[in-house]
Amino acid sequence: MAVVMGVLGAAAAFALISMRHERNLFAEGLEKVGAKAAAVAAPVVSQVAPPAPMRKCVIHGKTVISNAECGDQGKVIEIHDTKGFEAPKAPPKPAPETQPTASERAIQQATR
């Protein structure tokens, strides 16, 4: 019983330390183990069937969008991936004209 409680206490301390540093070390470790398992199982993965087309149907007076068959009244709709709205770009503002300093005027006169 003491060994089990010691392991549980160590796991809790490890979790608290990882939370303090705003990291989830358990999730990172699980991700690494999952990546290794996926690499081993990659040759075994079979082809996945393409998803069913989305349909727009009216059922009991309500419009429903689903990938299931809904009879003769259902229309197949096309889905297009978008990048969302893009804000219009403002034209660049011209740089304000500044008066040259005394040292800049002296340099300009010396280089003429």
Secondary structure, 3 states (H helix, E strand, C coil): CHHHHHHHHHHHHHHHHHHHCCCCHHHHHHHHHHHHHHHHHHHHCCCCCCCCCCEEEEECCEEEEECCCCCCCCEECCCCCCCCCCCCCCCCCCCCCCCCCHHHHHHHHHHC
